[in-house]
Amino acid sequence: MKTFTLAIRETLAAEMRRDPAVFLMGEDIGAYGGAFGVTQGLLAEFGPGRVRDTPISEQALVGTAIGAAAAGLRPVVEIMFMDFITLAVDQLANLAAKLHYIYQIPCPLVVRAPTGGGRGYGATHSQTLERLFTGIPGLRIAAPSDAADASGLLQTAMRGANPVLFLEHKLLYPLRWKLGEKLPPPVPFGHARITHSGDRVTLIAWSYMAHLCLAAAHQLAAAGINAEVVDLRTLAPLDTETLVAAARKTGRVLIVEEGPVTGGFGAEIATRIFEAAYDSLDAPIRRLAGPDCPIPASKVLEAACIPSIAAIVAAARELAESTN
Amino acid sequence: MDDWVCYERMVLIRCFEEAVERLFSEGRIMGTAHVCIGQEAVAVGIAAALKPGDALTSTHRGHGHFLAVGADPGRMMAEMFGKATGYSRGRGGSQMMADTALGFYGANGITAGSMAFACGLALEAQQRRTGRVVVCIIGDGAANEGLFHESLNLAALWCLPLVVVCENNRYAMSTPVAAGLANTRLAERGAAYGIPGCAVDGNVVADVRAAVETALTRARAGSGPSLVECETYRLSGHSKGDPRIYRSTAEEADAWQREPIRRLEAQMLAAPGSDPARFAACRTRAEQAIAAAIRFAEASPAPDPATVTEGVFAPD
């Protein structure tokens, strides 16, 4: 059994052993091991030149990584909380995403970002902000929901030639999965995964919400409702084909997303399905997401902002049983 | 580069920029451009100080920097015309061209936007011990961006082989330095990071070159970054269509008295045995080179619209 954290740490270490161009940058990733402990022990093995503690300068640390990538190194940046990536959006949107298109300079950069709520950290340490980047061509976005995908997608990200935003949900870090001694195989981008097969209703999610959808599917199955669960794995590129096929299969689609409903990536998914499969839909596409408010710190208020297994089950059930 | 090579490059830059202004006024090119008329000595002084293998990052006002390190005026002009033969195949325009073979890692449309990027180039040089030094050119406006502080702090902290050259052309678009900088002595910012900061007359190519060479030598020796402020003057508007109502014609006329090309010319003429006809011939050659660049650009094919999404990602 390995945690999500260990799967990522082992993958970072394996890639660093394999390729001397790989190095890590981030705030408190050295002796401290990162705010969530992901890089624990790596400083001891690889030294301060390859496990670089940086000042609290998100813009400079991301920009420096972009420059190092442009010169042929393979930086992996840790943004301590994804909320702080707002400080580096310019560098990602205006530089990393455009280097190859405009200048034909490859930018093999990985930006790891712990995302999401559920730990009571409050409004500036709990957001899922992939929506800021899904509309910026030139960036890839990976959002694993289990340890094998975390490793497999990270391997692909670290061996590629493009900037990748790698989302690590904080609630996934301590969870355990069965994984062998060896690293799982790399997972190609743009291939969604059906984690549960069903014919009554299709649940679509990514990152921690895909994990919750799988749990919800087990509960639904016990109640006699078979749900098809699609884990996107990557938001960019987006595997529209698998989404549409899964929507056609059940005719009923529930998209589950952690952030506020307005402007969320769920809207893009819904539109793609509607454009390609409206004639197969037996009910309006439904979105289960957060309300349009910042994430509060209080446990009860925070819980009101994030879809739960119970909420997913209830929404899926309602959708499966609706007559349209 | 001897005085003549410097002079030729400065005149080539001047002719290129004058042509760009003319082409805009004639409606032959579109979009926008920021020309560097009056600032040619900064570009050429830096280029003269660089060694093969060194790298350079530039600003939104980057034509001169690129030409100074040897860019092909034809491919630059083709980019201005949005043609497939341009440095960025028509995707970049005036503000976004690069040629890494020349060590030129790109002009950049975001003020201060290349500063951390330059730190990254320098970090690669440091980690792989390539001996490369990176020169990051910024303008006075960039000094007020947060990235200026973050980048200089990081560069100093990590002792990166970096030279930041601030082209202080007195204006951030229409805002004079005195209205944008609490302390207009930009070079003093170096002290905040414990690195050398010096100010030179940016209209004297030899002074720019000497200051940058000193900084490069220090960086190459592993002693870390420096800040070099080059005091110059943007003789044209910020971009095409700038009416320059925020400053007086008297001020501009005064600045023209100190423009760098005539100053270098005067200095070279004062040398014994100089031939005045050589200067005119140099100007003619530059004009011919720019005319040829324009012909190349106009005769070049437009990019195929069907290719517009090609290259968003590099082949993995």
Chai-1 contact restraints between the chains, C-beta under 6 A:
chainA,res_idxA,chainB,res_idxB,connection_type,confidence,min_distance_angstrom,max_distance_angstrom,comment,restraint_id
A,S57,B,E150,contact,1.0,0.0,6.0,A-B,restraint_1
A,Q59,B,L147,contact,1.0,0.0,6.0,A-B,restraint_2
A,Q59,B,E150,contact,1.0,0.0,6.0,A-B,restraint_3
A,A60,B,A116,contact,1.0,0.0,6.0,A-B,restraint_4
A,A60,B,E150,contact,1.0,0.0,6.0,A-B,restraint_5
A,A60,B,S151,contact,1.0,0.0,6.0,A-B,restraint_6
A,A60,B,L154,contact,1.0,0.0,6.0,A-B,restraint_7
A,G63,B,A116,contact,1.0,0.0,6.0,A-B,restraint_8
A,G63,B,F117,contact,1.0,0.0,6.0,A-B,restraint_9
A,T64,B,A116,contact,1.0,0.0,6.0,A-B,restraint_10
A,T64,B,C119,contact,1.0,0.0,6.0,A-B,restraint_11
A,T64,B,G120,contact,1.0,0.0,6.0,A-B,restraint_12
A,I66,B,F117,contact,1.0,0.0,6.0,A-B,restraint_13
A,I66,B,G120,contact,1.0,0.0,6.0,A-B,restraint_14
A,G67,B,F117,contact,1.0,0.0,6.0,A-B,restraint_15
A,G67,B,G120,contact,1.0,0.0,6.0,A-B,restraint_16
A,G67,B,L121,contact,1.0,0.0,6.0,A-B,restraint_17
A,A68,B,G120,contact,1.0,0.0,6.0,A-B,restraint_18
A,A68,B,L123,contact,1.0,0.0,6.0,A-B,restraint_19
A,A68,B,E124,contact,1.0,0.0,6.0,A-B,restraint_20
A,A71,B,L121,contact,1.0,0.0,6.0,A-B,restraint_21
A,A71,B,E124,contact,1.0,0.0,6.0,A-B,restraint_22
A,L73,B,E124,contact,1.0,0.0,6.0,A-B,restraint_23
A,N94,B,I110,contact,1.0,0.0,6.0,A-B,restraint_24
A,H100,B,G311,contact,1.0,0.0,6.0,A-B,restraint_25
A,H100,B,A314,contact,1.0,0.0,6.0,A-B,restraint_26
A,Y101,B,G311,contact,1.0,0.0,6.0,A-B,restraint_27
A,Y101,B,V312,contact,1.0,0.0,6.0,A-B,restraint_28
A,I102,B,S88,contact,1.0,0.0,6.0,A-B,restraint_29
A,I102,B,R91,contact,1.0,0.0,6.0,A-B,restraint_30
A,I102,B,G92,contact,1.0,0.0,6.0,A-B,restraint_31
A,I102,B,M96,contact,1.0,0.0,6.0,A-B,restraint_32
A,Y103,B,A98,contact,1.0,0.0,6.0,A-B,restraint_33
A,Y103,B,G106,contact,1.0,0.0,6.0,A-B,restraint_34
A,P106,B,A314,contact,1.0,0.0,6.0,A-B,restraint_35
A,P137,B,V312,contact,1.0,0.0,6.0,A-B,restraint_36
A,G138,B,V312,contact,1.0,0.0,6.0,A-B,restraint_37
A,G160,B,D316,contact,1.0,0.0,6.0,A-B,restraint_38
A,A161,B,A314,contact,1.0,0.0,6.0,A-B,restraint_39
A,A161,B,D316,contact,1.0,0.0,6.0,A-B,restraint_40
A,N162,B,F313,contact,1.0,0.0,6.0,A-B,restraint_41
A,N162,B,A314,contact,1.0,0.0,6.0,A-B,restraint_42
